[in-house]
Amino acid sequence: MIKELSAGQRAYEARRAAKAGMSLEKWLTRKAREEKSRAESAAPQAPARAAAPARKPGFFARLLERAERPL
C-alpha cells in the first residue's frame, strides 16, 4: 500500500514524522489512510455537481445573444 520512496523523500517524511512525534512507518500509514478517506469523500460529490442547475449566462454571453437576435 505504501509506495517506495526515494532517499530524499524518505528523509523528508522522516523529518515530518519526527516533528509530529511519530515513527516513520506510523506516519506513512496515517498519511495513506487520510489520503484514501479524502479520495472516498470526494467521489460522491462528483455526481452532485453534475446535477446542479445550469448557471445564468454571463454579461458577454447575454450581450452576444442579443446581438445575434434579428431586429
N, C-alpha and C positions, 0 to 999 in steps of 0.2 A: 504494500500500500504506500509506503514511503519511498519516494524516488531516490535514486542515487544522487548525492550532492558532490560537487567538486570540492577541492580542498578549501578554496576561498569561501564558497557558500557555507560549507560546514563550519568554518571558523566564525563567520558572521552569525549564523544561527546559534552557535555555542555562546557567543557573547550576549545575544539577546536572551537566551535561556538562563545564563548566569545572572543577568540583570533582573529577571523575573523570579530568581531563586529556585529554578528547576533544573533537572538533568536534561541533557540534550535530547535523549530518546523521549522523555515525557513531553518536552516542548514540541517536538516534531509530531507526536501523535495528537497532541491537543490542537496544534495548528491544522493538521489534516482533518480532524473531526469538525473544527469550526468552518473550514472551507467547504466540507461536504454539506453541513447544515445550511450554510449560506446559499449553496447551489440549489439545494432542495427547496428552500423557502422562496427562491426567485423563480423557480419553474412554474408554480401555479399562477403566478401573476401575469405571465405572458398571454394566456387566452383572455384574461380580463381586460387587458389593454386593447386587444383586437375587437372586443365587443363594445368598446366605448363609442359614444356618438361622434359623428364627424364634426370637426371644428368649423366654426363660421369662417367664410373666406376672408382673407386679409384685405387691407386697403387697396393694394395694387391689383389683386385678383378681381375685386369688385369694380375697380376703375376700368380694367381691360374688358370685363364682361359688359359694362355699359357702352364702351367704345365700339364693341362688335355688334351691338343691337342695331337694327335698322331704325331710321328716323320715323 
